């Protein structure tokens, strides 16, 4: 199969869909791999490294889309890429359709097969292709929150760890999944006073056992409201696979917080868990509403592309190899987790949560032998 790795064109997105090591594995399986010129440079991978493992370098993104049967990338296609996507072409990437109506319409119109990393789901409901980036995003959420808590960045001017005689900053983490746990661990390491919320009591019990320094709190509107007057950073890390994220902090709740409080919305890819959130970019990451600093960059791991690309390839490679070896239909027949990643096929929405968000017809995926 012809596999294409385009250069990401989203603002400050320096990750690339596959490392040279991943490309080498595809070539070993007998596939042709085409990498766009300089696609890997932002992640620290030169064209020669891809060529040395058997890839062909193509000069433009148009050539990549025109040549490849399977496109492996990091972020969803953006407007300049929409016309390049062909009927029957397989796209394997993060899509987050539920908060991107224009993208959804464009992919439906294209007739492509869209397999979303974020909805590939194991029997235990874990999300193997979301976990590595969630781990990165969670760690960075705390780092970024601490940075914008500085007075020079619009925050309260507090040091995360405090100093002897001065209390540390208070961090509230909404959601105890992969992102939330990673964020809490970094916050603990920085010396902050950390509270983490979740609606799963077994999850809270495990978090309390694993991180005895953390306060656990059942997630409810009342409990969150009670915490807001004294917090310094709130990290939103709630996820409903493939669906829009609920707003856990509404606009009226901003008045409960002190000016300079920092909100970090890691869930912005799925619409955000703060009502006042809207996607921002690495080049312009924050804005302030009612004195509250909002950080809502939609591709947080893109700031550390070397780490992120290697972690992502480690997770996606076996699925990419299966898609190339077997074709998407057989690969999805053989792997229930991968089958759940199929969101759009030939103009039809095959992932129920996405169809519901936009009030469109849901067509259950049926793959004939």
Secondary structure as UniProt FT lines:
FT   STRAND          2..5
FT   TURN            11..12
FT   HELIX           20..28
FT   TURN            29..30
FT   STRAND          32..36
FT   TURN            37..40
FT   HELIX           41..43
FT   HELIX           47..52
FT   TURN            53..54
FT   STRAND          56..58
FT   HELIX           61..67
FT   STRAND          70..72
FT   HELIX           79..82
FT   TURN            83..84
FT   TURN            87..88
FT   STRAND          90..93
FT   HELIX           97..99
FT   HELIX           101..110
FT   STRAND          113..116
FT   HELIX           117..119
FT   TURN            123..124
FT   HELIX           128..148
FT   HELIX           151..153
FT   TURN            160..161
FT   TURN            164..165
FT   STRAND          170..174
FT   HELIX           178..189
FT   TURN            190..191
FT   STRAND          193..198
FT   HELIX           201..210
FT   TURN            212..213
FT   STRAND          215..218
FT   HELIX           221..228
FT   TURN            229..230
FT   STRAND          233..236
FT   TURN            241..242
FT   HELIX           251..256
FT   TURN            259..260
FT   STRAND          262..265
FT   HELIX           266..270
FT   TURN            275..276
FT   STRAND          280..281
FT   TURN            282..283
FT   STRAND          286..289
FT   TURN            290..291
FT   STRAND          292..295
FT   TURN            298..299
FT   HELIX           300..304
FT   HELIX           305..326
FT   HELIX           328..334
FT   HELIX           336..339
FT   TURN            340..341
FT   STRAND          342..345
FT   TURN            346..347
FT   STRAND          348..349
FT   HELIX           352..358
//
